[in-house]
Amino acid sequence: MAHSLSAKKRVRQNTRRNRINRARKSQLKTQIKRFEKALAGGDAKAASGQYKLIVGKLDKVASTSTMHKNTAARKRSRLAKKLNSLKTKTA
């Protein structure tokens, strides 16, 4: 248990940041599930709309250091690869 005032404040800050970061990651995972559902359905237009939303969220999450920039870039790249493969199948 923290004894000093600064340590108690740090505990409060950590719990608050943890809550915020978990919420952001959860929203991102939900968005990715929606994207993959659109991919599974074969709907390229809906999938590309979802992809744009995910890219915005990934950039936002990476800029706030909730997620490392390279991790966000890797996820973005892999999702783009899936979207492009769907577009080539339908074309």
mmCIF file of the C-alpha atoms, coordinates in Angstrom:
data_MODEL
# 
_entry.id   MODEL 
# 
loop_
_atom_site.group_PDB 
_atom_site.id 
_atom_site.type_symbol 
_atom_site.label_atom_id 
_atom_site.label_alt_id 
_atom_site.label_comp_id 
_atom_site.label_asym_id 
_atom_site.label_entity_id 
_atom_site.label_seq_id 
_atom_site.pdbx_PDB_ins_code 
_atom_site.Cartn_x 
_atom_site.Cartn_y 
_atom_site.Cartn_z 
_atom_site.occupancy 
_atom_site.B_iso_or_equiv 
_atom_site.pdbx_formal_charge 
_atom_site.auth_seq_id 
_atom_site.auth_comp_id 
_atom_site.auth_asym_id 
_atom_site.auth_atom_id 
_atom_site.pdbx_PDB_model_num 
ATOM 1  C CA . MET A 1 1  ? 0.000   0.000   0.000   1.00 0.00 ? 1  MET A CA 1 
ATOM 2  C CA . ALA A 1 2  ? 1.255   3.475   -0.875  1.00 0.00 ? 2  ALA A CA 1 
ATOM 3  C CA . HIS A 1 3  ? 2.169   5.663   2.077   1.00 0.00 ? 3  HIS A CA 1 
ATOM 4  C CA . SER A 1 4  ? 3.398   8.986   0.701   1.00 0.00 ? 4  SER A CA 1 
ATOM 5  C CA . LEU A 1 5  ? 1.059   11.482  -0.902  1.00 0.00 ? 5  LEU A CA 1 
ATOM 6  C CA . SER A 1 6  ? 2.884   11.317  -4.221  1.00 0.00 ? 6  SER A CA 1 
ATOM 7  C CA . ALA A 1 7  ? 2.653   7.518   -4.264  1.00 0.00 ? 7  ALA A CA 1 
ATOM 8  C CA . LYS A 1 8  ? -1.074  7.681   -3.509  1.00 0.00 ? 8  LYS A CA 1 
ATOM 9  C CA . LYS A 1 9  ? -1.547  10.176  -6.327  1.00 0.00 ? 9  LYS A CA 1 
ATOM 10 C CA . ARG A 1 10 ? 0.429   7.927   -8.684  1.00 0.00 ? 10 ARG A CA 1 
ATOM 11 C CA . VAL A 1 11 ? -1.886  5.013   -7.805  1.00 0.00 ? 11 VAL A CA 1 
ATOM 12 C CA . ARG A 1 12 ? -4.932  7.165   -8.593  1.00 0.00 ? 12 ARG A CA 1 
ATOM 13 C CA . GLN A 1 13 ? -3.426  8.280   -11.893 1.00 0.00 ? 13 GLN A CA 1 
ATOM 14 C CA . ASN A 1 14 ? -2.486  4.736   -12.861 1.00 0.00 ? 14 ASN A CA 1 
ATOM 15 C CA . THR A 1 15 ? -5.971  3.382   -12.217 1.00 0.00 ? 15 THR A CA 1 
ATOM 16 C CA . ARG A 1 16 ? -7.516  6.225   -14.225 1.00 0.00 ? 16 ARG A CA 1 
ATOM 17 C CA . ARG A 1 17 ? -5.125  5.727   -17.182 1.00 0.00 ? 17 ARG A CA 1 
ATOM 18 C CA . ASN A 1 18 ? -5.669  1.969   -17.013 1.00 0.00 ? 18 ASN A CA 1 
ATOM 19 C CA . ARG A 1 19 ? -9.441  2.447   -17.282 1.00 0.00 ? 19 ARG A CA 1 
ATOM 20 C CA . ILE A 1 20 ? -9.078  4.821   -20.233 1.00 0.00 ? 20 ILE A CA 1 
ATOM 21 C CA . ASN A 1 21 ? -6.573  2.603   -22.058 1.00 0.00 ? 21 ASN A CA 1 
ATOM 22 C CA . ARG A 1 22 ? -8.710  -0.518  -21.596 1.00 0.00 ? 22 ARG A CA 1 
ATOM 23 C CA . ALA A 1 23 ? -11.751 1.307   -22.966 1.00 0.00 ? 23 ALA A CA 1 
ATOM 24 C CA . ARG A 1 24 ? -9.820  2.458   -26.030 1.00 0.00 ? 24 ARG A CA 1 
ATOM 25 C CA . LYS A 1 25 ? -8.464  -1.021  -26.719 1.00 0.00 ? 25 LYS A CA 1 
ATOM 26 C CA . SER A 1 26 ? -11.913 -2.515  -26.249 1.00 0.00 ? 26 SER A CA 1 
ATOM 27 C CA . GLN A 1 27 ? -13.441 -0.083  -28.756 1.00 0.00 ? 27 GLN A CA 1 
ATOM 28 C CA . LEU A 1 28 ? -10.690 -0.943  -31.213 1.00 0.00 ? 28 LEU A CA 1 
ATOM 29 C CA . LYS A 1 29 ? -11.285 -4.688  -30.830 1.00 0.00 ? 29 LYS A CA 1 
ATOM 30 C CA . THR A 1 30 ? -15.018 -4.191  -31.369 1.00 0.00 ? 30 THR A CA 1 
ATOM 31 C CA . GLN A 1 31 ? -14.348 -2.178  -34.525 1.00 0.00 ? 31 GLN A CA 1 
ATOM 32 C CA . ILE A 1 32 ? -12.003 -4.888  -35.838 1.00 0.00 ? 32 ILE A CA 1 
ATOM 33 C CA . LYS A 1 33 ? -14.652 -7.552  -35.198 1.00 0.00 ? 33 LYS A CA 1 
ATOM 34 C CA . ARG A 1 34 ? -17.156 -5.534  -37.233 1.00 0.00 ? 34 ARG A CA 1 
ATOM 35 C CA . PHE A 1 35 ? -14.593 -5.227  -40.033 1.00 0.00 ? 35 PHE A CA 1 
ATOM 36 C CA . GLU A 1 36 ? -13.928 -8.970  -40.036 1.00 0.00 ? 36 GLU A CA 1 
ATOM 37 C CA . LYS A 1 37 ? -17.662 -9.669  -40.046 1.00 0.00 ? 37 LYS A CA 1 
ATOM 38 C CA . ALA A 1 38 ? -18.021 -7.502  -43.152 1.00 0.00 ? 38 ALA A CA 1 
ATOM 39 C CA . LEU A 1 39 ? -15.083 -9.342  -44.718 1.00 0.00 ? 39 LEU A CA 1 
ATOM 40 C CA . ALA A 1 40 ? -16.657 -12.721 -43.953 1.00 0.00 ? 40 ALA A CA 1 
ATOM 41 C CA . GLY A 1 41 ? -19.892 -11.530 -45.526 1.00 0.00 ? 41 GLY A CA 1 
ATOM 42 C CA . GLY A 1 42 ? -18.004 -10.559 -48.670 1.00 0.00 ? 42 GLY A CA 1 
ATOM 43 C CA . ASP A 1 43 ? -19.229 -6.965  -48.550 1.00 0.00 ? 43 ASP A CA 1 
ATOM 44 C CA . ALA A 1 44 ? -16.258 -4.937  -49.821 1.00 0.00 ? 44 ALA A CA 1 
ATOM 45 C CA . LYS A 1 45 ? -18.032 -1.592  -49.519 1.00 0.00 ? 45 LYS A CA 1 
ATOM 46 C CA . ALA A 1 46 ? -18.994 -2.099  -45.866 1.00 0.00 ? 46 ALA A CA 1 
ATOM 47 C CA . ALA A 1 47 ? -15.549 -3.517  -45.092 1.00 0.00 ? 47 ALA A CA 1 
ATOM 48 C CA . SER A 1 48 ? -13.827 -0.514  -46.605 1.00 0.00 ? 48 SER A CA 1 
ATOM 49 C CA . GLY A 1 49 ? -16.033 1.826   -44.571 1.00 0.00 ? 49 GLY A CA 1 
ATOM 50 C CA . GLN A 1 50 ? -15.142 -0.082  -41.417 1.00 0.00 ? 50 GLN A CA 1 
ATOM 51 C CA . TYR A 1 51 ? -11.461 0.004   -42.408 1.00 0.00 ? 51 TYR A CA 1 
ATOM 52 C CA . LYS A 1 52 ? -11.507 3.802   -42.556 1.00 0.00 ? 52 LYS A CA 1 
ATOM 53 C CA . LEU A 1 53 ? -12.993 3.951   -39.054 1.00 0.00 ? 53 LEU A CA 1 
ATOM 54 C CA . ILE A 1 54 ? -10.393 1.514   -37.729 1.00 0.00 ? 54 ILE A CA 1 
ATOM 55 C CA . VAL A 1 55 ? -7.516  3.480   -39.230 1.00 0.00 ? 55 VAL A CA 1 
ATOM 56 C CA . GLY A 1 56 ? -8.738  6.628   -37.501 1.00 0.00 ? 56 GLY A CA 1 
ATOM 57 C CA . LYS A 1 57 ? -9.052  4.838   -34.164 1.00 0.00 ? 57 LYS A CA 1 
ATOM 58 C CA . LEU A 1 58 ? -5.650  3.178   -34.542 1.00 0.00 ? 58 LEU A CA 1 
ATOM 59 C CA . ASP A 1 59 ? -3.993  6.519   -35.225 1.00 0.00 ? 59 ASP A CA 1 
ATOM 60 C CA . LYS A 1 60 ? -5.736  8.075   -32.228 1.00 0.00 ? 60 LYS A CA 1 
ATOM 61 C CA . VAL A 1 61 ? -4.763  5.203   -29.928 1.00 0.00 ? 61 VAL A CA 1 
ATOM 62 C CA . ALA A 1 62 ? -1.152  5.243   -31.147 1.00 0.00 ? 62 ALA A CA 1 
ATOM 63 C CA . SER A 1 63 ? -0.844  9.000   -30.672 1.00 0.00 ? 63 SER A CA 1 
ATOM 64 C CA . THR A 1 64 ? -1.889  8.745   -27.016 1.00 0.00 ? 64 THR A CA 1 
ATOM 65 C CA . SER A 1 65 ? 0.676   5.983   -26.306 1.00 0.00 ? 65 SER A CA 1 
ATOM 66 C CA . THR A 1 66 ? -2.054  3.501   -25.420 1.00 0.00 ? 66 THR A CA 1 
ATOM 67 C CA . MET A 1 67 ? -0.537  1.389   -28.167 1.00 0.00 ? 67 MET A CA 1 
ATOM 68 C CA . HIS A 1 68 ? 2.912   1.647   -29.754 1.00 0.00 ? 68 HIS A CA 1 
ATOM 69 C CA . LYS A 1 69 ? 2.994   3.350   -33.158 1.00 0.00 ? 69 LYS A CA 1 
ATOM 70 C CA . ASN A 1 70 ? 4.568   0.317   -34.832 1.00 0.00 ? 70 ASN A CA 1 
ATOM 71 C CA . THR A 1 71 ? 1.909   -1.999  -33.410 1.00 0.00 ? 71 THR A CA 1 
ATOM 72 C CA . ALA A 1 72 ? -0.805  0.252   -34.810 1.00 0.00 ? 72 ALA A CA 1 
ATOM 73 C CA . ALA A 1 73 ? 0.969   0.353   -38.177 1.00 0.00 ? 73 ALA A CA 1 
ATOM 74 C CA . ARG A 1 74 ? 1.268   -3.439  -38.217 1.00 0.00 ? 74 ARG A CA 1 
ATOM 75 C CA . LYS A 1 75 ? -2.436  -3.892  -37.465 1.00 0.00 ? 75 LYS A CA 1 
ATOM 76 C CA . ARG A 1 76 ? -3.353  -1.324  -40.119 1.00 0.00 ? 76 ARG A CA 1 
ATOM 77 C CA . SER A 1 77 ? -1.188  -3.111  -42.668 1.00 0.00 ? 77 SER A CA 1 
ATOM 78 C CA . ARG A 1 78 ? -2.633  -6.549  -41.947 1.00 0.00 ? 78 ARG A CA 1 
ATOM 79 C CA . LEU A 1 79 ? -6.201  -5.281  -42.137 1.00 0.00 ? 79 LEU A CA 1 
ATOM 80 C CA . ALA A 1 80 ? -5.438  -3.506  -45.435 1.00 0.00 ? 80 ALA A CA 1 
ATOM 81 C CA . LYS A 1 81 ? -4.015  -6.746  -46.788 1.00 0.00 ? 81 LYS A CA 1 
ATOM 82 C CA . LYS A 1 82 ? -7.245  -8.569  -45.919 1.00 0.00 ? 82 LYS A CA 1 
ATOM 83 C CA . LEU A 1 83 ? -9.351  -5.826  -47.488 1.00 0.00 ? 83 LEU A CA 1 
ATOM 84 C CA . ASN A 1 84 ? -7.294  -5.824  -50.688 1.00 0.00 ? 84 ASN A CA 1 
ATOM 85 C CA . SER A 1 85 ? -7.543  -9.592  -51.017 1.00 0.00 ? 85 SER A CA 1 
ATOM 86 C CA . LEU A 1 86 ? -11.342 -9.326  -50.728 1.00 0.00 ? 86 LEU A CA 1 
ATOM 87 C CA . LYS A 1 87 ? -11.427 -6.616  -53.392 1.00 0.00 ? 87 LYS A CA 1 
ATOM 88 C CA . THR A 1 88 ? -9.349  -8.704  -55.802 1.00 0.00 ? 88 THR A CA 1 
ATOM 89 C CA . LYS A 1 89 ? -11.614 -11.731 -55.253 1.00 0.00 ? 89 LYS A CA 1 
ATOM 90 C CA . THR A 1 90 ? -14.744 -9.715  -56.051 1.00 0.00 ? 90 THR A CA 1 
ATOM 91 C CA . ALA A 1 91 ? -13.185 -7.973  -59.061 1.00 0.00 ? 91 ALA A CA 1 
# 
